[in-house]
Amino acid sequence: MRLRAVLFDMDGTLLDSAPDFVAVIQAMRAARRLAPVEEARVRDVVSGGARAMVVNAFDVDPLSTEFEALRLEFLERYQQHCAVLTRPFDGIEALLEDIERAKLLWGVVTNKPVRYAEPIMRQLGLAERSALLICPDHVTRSKPDPEPLLLACERLGLEPASVLFVGDDLRDIESGRAAGTRTAAVTYGYIHPEDNPRSWGADIVVDHPLELRAALDQALCSC
């Protein structure tokens, strides 16, 4: 089936949001007169969300009351700092231009709550270009469940087989496969050092956004 749309995960796939996460963690540590942590300690676990970043940066037990206080502070600070340093990954803008030039739709399907995702998309000038933004707020089950991608396909009026979903986490690929979309795993995102995107079962694996160009050319020629 001919490709009609490309959907992206947000953090670690479409956008390099780690600098804002790192800035929040460092500010929290500075407020406690703690030395800065290595950026890799944050970047390596971004896909695990606030819980993983707080645990990794503060060596705190996630079952403790201290952890919950840190997590809530992290989320509050991030609300004010979610669109300051975040930028598209190198090559993403050119890739989006290629997608738009080919008259394909593109959008974002993320596990990031809408209260963060929408301001980021607006700040970067992507909201008016994207066909849709699907967040956990819009579904009952987040990735790796197929519901977010099925909702995206429904809203676009497309068969899942005509959609390519691009992500940097196993949950993205599992969600896409369960929904019936084509899948692409990226190695440039927030991959844990012990993980291997080439083992996730994606249709293609790319090391740079512009490598998706060839995959898109091939998909556009297929029927």
Secondary structure, 3 states (H helix, E strand, C coil): CCCCEEEECCECCCEECHHHHHHHHHHHHHHCCCCCCCHHHHHCCHHHHHHHHHHHHHCCCCCCHHHHHHHHHHHHHHHHHCCCCCEECCCHHHHHHHHHHCCCEEEEECCCCHHHHHHHHHHCCCCCCCCCEECHHHCCCCCCCCHHHHHHHHHHCCCHHHEEEEECCHHHHHHHHHHCCEEEEECCCCCCCCCCHHHCCCCEEECCHHHHHHHHHHHHHCC
